[in-house]
Amino acid sequence: MDLTKAMVWQSDGNGGNMTATLTNTLKSATLSNVITVQKILEGRDWKAGDSFDFELTADGNAPLPADCAQQAQQSCKVTVAYDADSPDSQHSATFGDITYNAGKADYTYTITEGNGNIAALHYSGAKYQIVVAVTETNGAWTASVKSVTKLLDDNGKNVSESQKIGDPIAFTNTYVAVSALPLTGGTTDRQWLLVGGSIGGLAVLLVGAAGVWNSRKRLV
């Protein structure tokens, strides 16, 4: 209710007294279950016990999802795990609702996958940036995802790729058999196997050559 002059002054023109209680209500906007991550496995099927962690990190004063709002650190984690009851699910998880104070502003987050220890599985090194915009229309405040950008690909290489807003943010892990391990970086498992195989092959050739030489020597 608005406080008007007519409420304060009596009709006879004499001043009057009036007690008014003013209540300030902080307006807000909520982003509801929008930021979703998805785990994709290539090279093998999902197995019981498979579990992958993802971390959303807030930049500056960006608020965290409700489940993590009371944490001291500026990050929030979710887990995507194998579900025996839904083996063909999308293998996704949502960070939950995020509430913002009213006021036009942009808020920035990054999402990465945590390191795991599943043997022969190359974990995604992807990194995404999410920008949430808080805007006002006809007195109503709303929060929506303004942009999603991939900053690093699954191999950890720098990229700058815009993603479709509304789609799950995908991280792809690849199962790599020992025979298919890449010949890059330091000494890999595959390199050790190839070195060992080469040494073994050389030994066989030397033994064979020695046998031929001995045979020829006897003939002489």
Secondary structure, 3 states (H helix, E strand, C coil): CCCCHHHHECCCCCECCCCCCCCCCCCEEEECCCCEEEEEEECCCCCCCCEEEEEEEECCCCCCCHHHCCCCCCEEEEEEECCCCCCCCCCEEECCCEEEECCCEEEEEEEEECCCCCCCEECCCCEEEEEEEEEEECCEEEEEEEEEEEEECCCCCEEEEECCCCCCEEEEEEECCHHHCCCCCCCCHHHHHHHHHHHHHHHHHHHHHHHHHHHHHHHC
